[in-house]
């Protein structure tokens, strides 16, 4: 951690508010900066941008991407220079407030060695995937880390380690992880299995 960041963190712990480390006022009125919402976005980007054995790079990229998202989704059209200025300000804020939490999340998700098992992701309209009624798709990949980087960001509110425990205990069995519109926008069920794709 840089010296200046350590100073800001100590000031924050002491209750000293530094205006430079707060989100811009114009965004505070338009963007939900609650910890739950921001962490949700950061975790999505971290899983999406995961690079094997590149923890610091992955976290920095996630913070950069989330900062750009926050400014873009504010509903205001900024000039390129203003967009960059606000994004940089948000990046500074996220670095100070959320890097440690992201480091812990990275370690939790990707801290162990990856395996070479097959994991499958299912998006299905029929609860029991009746071939005559079902719509959606399924895809299998090798390795749990690869699986998380490809599909984990769909649902960053899920405890993926718990999902892994369930599929390890029940190989070749589809484990339901989401119902239609359950904290997401899709009118579909979602399931995961370990082992080669099963119908």
ZIHUBEL-V767469 format. One record per residue. N is the residue number from 1. RES is the residue in one small letter. SS is DSSP state (alpha for helix, beta for strand, coil for the rest). BURIAL is 1 if it has 24 or more other C-alpha atoms within 12 Angstrom, else 0. D_CENTER is the distance of its C-alpha to the mean C-alpha in Angstrom with 2 decimals. Layout:
BEGIN
{{N:RES:SS:BURIAL:D_CENTER} {N:RES:SS:BURIAL:D_CENTER}}
END
This chain:
BEGIN
{{1:x:coil:0:22.66} {2:x:coil:0:25.06} {3:x:alpha:0:28.10} {4:x:alpha:0:27.39} {5:x:alpha:0:23.91} {6:x:alpha:0:25.68} {7:x:alpha:0:28.23} {8:x:alpha:1:25.77} {9:x:alpha:1:24.05} {10:x:alpha:0:27.54} {11:x:alpha:0:28.58} {12:x:alpha:0:25.62} {13:x:alpha:0:26.56} {14:x:coil:0:30.13} {15:x:coil:0:29.33} {16:x:coil:0:30.17} {17:x:coil:0:28.16} {18:x:coil:0:27.94} {19:x:alpha:0:27.66} {20:x:alpha:0:26.19} {21:x:alpha:1:23.04} {22:x:coil:1:22.37} {23:x:coil:1:20.60} {24:x:coil:1:23.34} {25:x:alpha:0:25.48} {26:x:alpha:0:25.29} {27:x:alpha:1:21.51} {28:x:alpha:0:21.82} {29:x:coil:0:23.93} {30:x:coil:0:21.57} {31:x:coil:1:17.97} {32:x:coil:0:16.53} {33:x:coil:1:15.86} {34:x:coil:0:15.56} {35:x:alpha:0:13.51} {36:x:alpha:0:11.76} {37:x:alpha:0:10.83} {38:x:alpha:1:9.89} {39:x:alpha:1:7.76} {40:x:alpha:1:5.90} {41:x:alpha:1:5.62} {42:x:alpha:1:5.28} {43:x:alpha:1:2.56} {44:x:alpha:1:1.65} {45:x:alpha:1:4.67} {46:x:alpha:1:5.23} {47:x:alpha:1:5.14} {48:x:alpha:1:6.82} {49:x:coil:1:9.09} {50:x:coil:1:9.90} {51:x:coil:1:13.67} {52:x:coil:1:15.83} {53:x:coil:0:17.59} {54:x:coil:0:16.31} {55:x:alpha:1:14.34} {56:x:alpha:1:15.53} {57:x:alpha:0:15.14} {58:x:alpha:1:11.51} {59:x:alpha:1:10.80} {60:x:alpha:1:13.30} {61:x:alpha:1:11.99} {62:x:alpha:1:8.51} {63:x:alpha:1:10.80} {64:x:alpha:1:13.19} {65:x:alpha:1:11.09} {66:x:alpha:1:9.76} {67:x:alpha:1:13.43} {68:x:alpha:1:14.82} {69:x:alpha:1:12.86} {70:x:alpha:1:14.15} {71:x:alpha:1:17.62} {72:x:alpha:1:17.69} {73:x:coil:0:16.77} {74:x:coil:1:19.34} {75:x:coil:0:21.99} {76:x:coil:0:24.26} {77:x:coil:0:25.54} {78:x:coil:0:25.86} {79:x:coil:0:27.95} {80:x:alpha:0:26.27} {81:x:alpha:0:27.48} {82:x:alpha:0:26.31} {83:x:alpha:1:22.83} {84:x:alpha:0:22.62} {85:x:alpha:0:24.17} {86:x:alpha:1:21.77} {87:x:alpha:1:18.68} {88:x:alpha:1:20.24} {89:x:alpha:1:20.95} {90:x:alpha:1:17.42} {91:x:alpha:1:16.28} {92:x:alpha:1:18.99} {93:x:alpha:1:17.93} {94:x:alpha:1:14.29} {95:x:alpha:1:15.79} {96:x:alpha:1:18.19} {97:x:alpha:1:16.33} {98:x:alpha:1:12.94} {99:x:alpha:1:13.45} {100:x:alpha:0:14.93} {101:x:alpha:1:12.22} {102:x:alpha:1:9.70} {103:x:alpha:1:12.58} {104:x:alpha:0:13.00} {105:x:alpha:1:9.53} {106:x:alpha:1:10.09} {107:x:alpha:1:13.55} {108:x:alpha:0:12.72} {109:x:alpha:1:10.66} {110:x:alpha:1:12.73} {111:x:coil:0:15.69} {112:x:coil:0:18.15} {113:x:coil:0:19.90} {114:x:coil:0:18.59} {115:x:coil:0:20.96} {116:x:coil:0:22.68} {117:x:coil:0:22.41} {118:x:beta:1:21.69} {119:x:beta:1:18.85} {120:x:beta:1:18.99} {121:x:beta:1:16.79} {122:x:beta:1:18.90} {123:x:beta:1:18.68} {124:x:beta:1:22.07} {125:x:coil:1:24.18} {126:x:coil:0:26.67} {127:x:coil:1:25.73} {128:x:coil:0:27.81} {129:x:coil:1:27.36} {130:x:coil:0:31.03} {131:x:coil:0:31.76} {132:x:coil:0:33.99} {133:x:coil:0:31.55} {134:x:coil:0:28.07} {135:x:coil:0:25.94} {136:x:beta:0:22.57} {137:x:beta:0:21.57} {138:x:beta:1:20.76} {139:x:beta:1:19.73} {140:x:beta:1:20.05} {141:x:beta:1:18.91} {142:x:beta:0:20.21} {143:x:coil:1:18.24} {144:x:alpha:1:15.42} {145:x:alpha:1:13.34} {146:x:alpha:1:14.10} {147:x:alpha:1:13.20} {148:x:alpha:1:9.65} {149:x:alpha:1:9.24} {150:x:alpha:1:11.04} {151:x:alpha:1:9.95} {152:x:alpha:1:7.13} {153:x:alpha:1:4.67} {154:x:alpha:1:7.80} {155:x:alpha:1:7.48} {156:x:coil:1:4.80} {157:x:coil:1:8.21} {158:x:coil:1:9.93} {159:x:coil:0:11.51} {160:x:alpha:1:11.20} {161:x:alpha:0:14.00} {162:x:alpha:0:16.16} {163:x:alpha:1:15.67} {164:x:alpha:1:16.76} {165:x:alpha:0:19.71} {166:x:alpha:0:20.76} {167:x:alpha:1:20.83} {168:x:alpha:0:22.61} {169:x:alpha:0:25.11} {170:x:coil:0:25.62} {171:x:coil:0:25.66} {172:x:coil:0:26.38} {173:x:coil:1:25.47} {174:x:coil:1:22.86} {175:x:beta:1:20.68} {176:x:beta:1:19.66} {177:x:beta:1:16.09} {178:x:beta:1:16.20} {179:x:coil:1:19.23} {180:x:coil:0:19.85} {181:x:coil:0:18.29} {182:x:coil:0:16.78} {183:x:coil:0:14.01} {184:x:coil:0:13.53} {185:x:coil:0:16.01} {186:x:coil:0:17.41} {187:x:coil:0:20.82} {188:x:coil:1:20.11} {189:x:beta:1:19.64} {190:x:beta:1:17.10} {191:x:beta:1:18.19} {192:x:beta:1:17.70} {193:x:beta:1:20.62} {194:x:beta:1:21.74} {195:x:coil:1:24.65} {196:x:coil:0:25.96} {197:x:coil:0:25.17} {198:x:coil:0:27.44} {199:x:coil:0:28.73}}
END
